[in-house]
Amino acid sequence: MTCAPLGHGLRTRDKLGEQYSLGKTTIARYLRVNKLIPALKERLDNDNIGMRVAEALSYLRIEEQDIVENLLAMGTKINTKQADTLKAESGKGEINLEKISKIMSLD
């Protein structure tokens, strides 16, 4: 998302927040989770993953999100700490199935 130099994006979030009685952080999270692949959005909608987990997963590349979704479909669980670790590791460089599996198996 890009914002104008004077912060038009921030004002838009403020207006949306007022209109829907939501905080700026909540609005930002909703905008962020729009970057999830459809299957993970569906998990969020069905309360299979929480908003914080979804937000962290939205920073993963599409291929990495696909791996996470496949693991979740096989019954693997994910918590906020694991999702944050995946986000951090993805930011350092592309992560693979082995690394994602290892992170998601940690408690």
C-alpha positions as CSV (number, residue, x, y, z in Angstrom):
1,M,0.0,0.0,0.0
2,T,1.3,3.4,-0.8
3,C,0.4,6.6,0.9
4,A,0.7,10.1,-0.3
5,P,3.4,12.2,1.3
6,L,0.9,14.0,3.5
7,G,-0.5,10.8,4.9
8,H,-3.8,10.4,3.0
9,G,-3.7,6.6,3.8
10,L,-3.6,7.4,7.5
11,R,-6.6,9.6,7.2
12,T,-8.5,7.0,5.3
13,R,-7.8,4.5,8.0
14,D,-9.0,7.0,10.6
15,K,-12.3,7.5,8.7
16,L,-12.8,3.8,8.2
17,G,-12.1,3.2,11.9
18,E,-14.7,5.8,12.9
19,Q,-17.2,4.6,10.5
20,Y,-16.9,0.9,11.6
21,S,-15.9,1.6,15.2
22,L,-12.5,0.0,14.7
23,G,-9.0,1.1,15.6
24,K,-6.4,2.1,13.1
25,T,-4.4,-1.0,13.9
26,T,-7.4,-3.2,13.2
27,I,-8.0,-1.5,9.9
28,A,-4.4,-1.9,9.0
29,R,-4.6,-5.6,9.8
30,Y,-7.6,-6.1,7.6
31,L,-5.9,-4.4,4.7
32,R,-2.8,-6.5,5.3
33,V,-4.6,-9.9,5.4
34,N,-6.0,-9.1,2.0
35,K,-2.5,-10.2,0.8
36,L,-3.2,-13.8,1.9
37,I,-3.9,-16.6,-0.6
38,P,-7.7,-17.4,-0.8
39,A,-7.3,-20.6,1.3
40,L,-5.7,-18.8,4.2
41,K,-8.4,-16.0,4.0
42,E,-11.0,-18.7,4.3
43,R,-9.3,-20.2,7.3
44,L,-9.4,-16.7,8.9
45,D,-13.1,-16.3,8.0
46,N,-13.9,-19.7,9.5
47,D,-11.9,-18.9,12.7
48,N,-9.4,-21.7,11.9
49,I,-6.6,-19.1,12.3
50,G,-6.6,-15.9,14.3
51,M,-6.2,-12.4,13.0
52,R,-2.6,-12.0,14.3
53,V,-1.6,-15.3,12.7
54,A,-3.2,-14.3,9.5
55,E,-1.5,-10.9,9.5
56,A,2.0,-12.5,10.1
57,L,1.4,-15.1,7.3
58,S,0.4,-12.3,4.9
59,Y,4.1,-11.3,4.8
60,L,5.1,-14.7,3.4
61,R,5.6,-15.1,-0.3
62,I,2.7,-16.9,-2.1
63,E,4.7,-20.1,-2.5
64,E,5.4,-20.0,1.3
65,Q,1.8,-19.4,2.1
66,D,0.9,-22.4,-0.1
67,I,3.2,-24.6,2.0
68,V,1.7,-23.3,5.2
69,E,-1.8,-24.0,3.9
70,N,-0.9,-27.5,2.8
71,L,0.5,-28.2,6.3
72,L,-2.6,-26.8,7.9
73,A,-4.8,-28.9,5.6
74,M,-2.9,-32.0,7.0
75,G,-3.8,-31.1,10.5
76,T,-0.7,-29.1,11.6
77,K,-1.5,-26.2,13.9
78,I,0.0,-22.8,14.0
79,N,0.2,-20.2,16.8
80,T,1.1,-16.5,16.8
81,K,4.7,-17.1,17.9
82,Q,5.2,-19.6,15.0
83,A,3.6,-17.3,12.5
84,D,5.8,-14.4,13.6
85,T,8.9,-16.7,13.3
86,L,7.8,-17.6,9.8
87,K,7.4,-13.9,8.9
88,A,10.9,-13.1,10.2
89,E,12.5,-16.1,8.4
90,S,10.8,-15.3,5.2
91,G,12.0,-11.7,5.4
92,K,15.6,-13.0,5.6
93,G,15.1,-15.0,2.4
94,E,13.0,-17.6,0.9
95,I,12.2,-20.5,3.2
96,N,11.3,-24.0,2.1
97,L,9.0,-26.8,3.2
98,E,11.6,-28.3,5.6
99,K,12.1,-25.0,7.4
100,I,8.4,-24.1,7.5
101,S,7.6,-27.6,8.8
102,K,10.2,-27.3,11.5
103,I,8.9,-23.9,12.7
104,M,5.3,-25.1,12.7
105,S,6.2,-28.1,14.8
106,L,7.8,-26.0,17.6
107,D,5.6,-25.1,20.6
